[in-house]
């Protein structure tokens, strides 16, 4: 076991000659206790910054940034892909998405010879179907896998266009310069699927008119069937397929009445945004960040400080707010270990993608070096995450 671990770490830090680029000496990121971060890196359309802080016993947030060729044939189109996957019930779904979603997107881009809403939708569907195969195989030995799921937030920058796709309640926020006032305005780009939002409850009720208990207020929190706060996800097949909502799944996950049709959906909300020269950056983050910061507060923090370390700065301010809410010092919060830490804040993932208008406006046929950075998901002994830059 130790030999395999050492080999993995050597592979992580070994200089590469595979044509992939790694910005600076922190190609695998850096570590401060339960906080992993990559202060700066270069993607096809500008710079980026990433940070992940762990709260759960097993890190349930996974993330990635992929830049360069967005197709399997290396002929393009070229651009940038960002994914933030906030798991729940365990890390398995988010880890699976981190491994396969981008590969599916590249395959469908190759088939259609371009990036499109249809390509992204098909990639989400293929990922859902792939994880269903995993659950079906593991169900007899590990039935709780049916109660594991993940939010999935994706951004794709290609040919001067930004595509945002989302299931769940992670969020993408654009920082846009208002020329007349020189202010940087926060614009939320992603549609969220959390039943705390009245319109989401209305949507579920309209889809399930014969079910008065489709959303239930439980302990002052709205939940789908009294179980889960989000209405869309990857995984969570115990609320999508009747064959998984039965014994030996734990009773607390099983519905009292038969599951006649899916309660949750994996259909992403997708929006398309032509990028403008005054669009400065996009913040992609799991809901752990937005519990403590408003959209405008987050944008102001990025805009008013140097680019270097932007994601880490957002995470740290969120943790300071979490500590303040519990009337404790940030320095004391940092001493609390994973697992117990979940009582104070969630796993938090942040990716800040800066936009260079000169690079954004160039054609998607312009070749750019491939970069792949995984922002979480490697769980090793002690308090180490060691997310690693890997080949595409």
Beta strands, then each sheet from edge to edge (+ up, - down):
strand 1: 30-32
strand 2: 35-43
strand 3: 46-53
strand 4: 61-69
strand 5: 78-88
strand 6: 149-150
strand 7: 152-158
strand 8: 161-167
strand 9: 171-178
strand 10: 183-188
strand 11: 215-218
strand 12: 221-224
strand 13: 234-235
strand 14: 269-274
strand 15: 279-285
strand 16: 348-354
strand 17: 371-374
sheet 1: 1+ 2- 3+ 16- 15+ 9- 10+
sheet 2: 13+ 6- 5+ 4- 17+
sheet 3: 13+ 6- 5+ 7- 8+ 14-
sheet 4: 11+ 12-
end
